[in-house]
């Protein structure tokens, strides 16, 4: 059960990076945005569980914890865009740069 604390902690850090800085919500109410965040969390944990079942038996700690955590963490932004769109929120990528005015 302690093994689940690692992906749970990683998700909230990655969600803060992706949805707090790299993506902006174009529309949608606060309830829709919160629902999108929680559903993205559920998809993240589901993908962790499936990868853990698939890789955990023969790869040791690498397949039980590390890879099942890293792979969904890298895909959090794209998964979030899909899930947020399903609940009615458009997410757009924010591009930072200096304006030459």
NORJOQUI-V112656 format. One record per residue. N is the residue number from 0. RES is the residue in one small letter. NEAR is the number of other C-alpha atoms within 10 Angstrom. D_FIRST is the distance of its C-alpha to the first C-alpha in Angstrom with 2 decimals. Layout:
BEGIN
n/res/near/d_first
N/RES/NEAR/D_FIRST
N/RES/NEAR/D_FIRST
END
This chain:
BEGIN
n/res/near/d_first
0/x/4/0.00
1/x/5/3.80
2/x/9/5.31
3/x/13/5.72
4/x/10/7.68
5/x/12/10.23
6/x/21/11.44
7/x/15/11.53
8/x/10/13.63
9/x/15/15.64
10/x/21/16.53
11/x/14/18.10
12/x/13/20.04
13/x/17/21.28
14/x/19/22.19
15/x/12/24.19
16/x/14/25.98
17/x/17/26.78
18/x/19/27.48
19/x/12/28.78
20/x/13/31.22
21/x/16/31.62
22/x/18/32.00
23/x/15/33.99
24/x/17/34.06
25/x/9/37.59
26/x/12/37.48
27/x/16/35.35
28/x/11/34.71
29/x/10/31.99
30/x/10/30.31
31/x/17/30.40
32/x/20/29.00
33/x/14/26.09
34/x/16/25.46
35/x/22/25.62
36/x/18/23.09
37/x/15/20.56
38/x/18/21.31
39/x/22/20.97
40/x/20/17.46
41/x/12/16.74
42/x/17/18.50
43/x/23/16.62
44/x/19/13.17
45/x/13/14.95
46/x/17/16.48
47/x/25/13.31
48/x/19/11.97
49/x/12/15.50
50/x/19/15.98
51/x/21/12.83
52/x/13/14.22
53/x/14/17.65
54/x/18/17.25
55/x/19/14.37
56/x/11/16.46
57/x/10/19.30
58/x/13/18.64
59/x/11/16.09
60/x/13/14.16
61/x/14/16.67
62/x/18/15.77
63/x/21/12.01
64/x/21/11.58
65/x/16/15.11
66/x/18/17.18
67/x/24/14.86
68/x/25/14.58
69/x/14/18.26
70/x/14/19.95
71/x/23/18.92
72/x/21/19.46
73/x/11/22.97
74/x/12/23.65
75/x/20/22.56
76/x/21/26.25
77/x/12/27.55
78/x/18/24.81
79/x/24/25.50
80/x/20/29.21
81/x/15/28.86
82/x/22/26.61
83/x/24/28.79
84/x/16/31.87
85/x/13/30.59
86/x/16/30.47
87/x/14/33.86
88/x/22/33.30
89/x/18/34.99
90/x/22/33.38
91/x/13/35.74
92/x/14/35.23
93/x/11/36.74
94/x/8/38.93
95/x/8/39.77
96/x/6/43.08
97/x/5/46.29
98/x/5/48.99
99/x/4/52.37
100/x/3/54.58
END
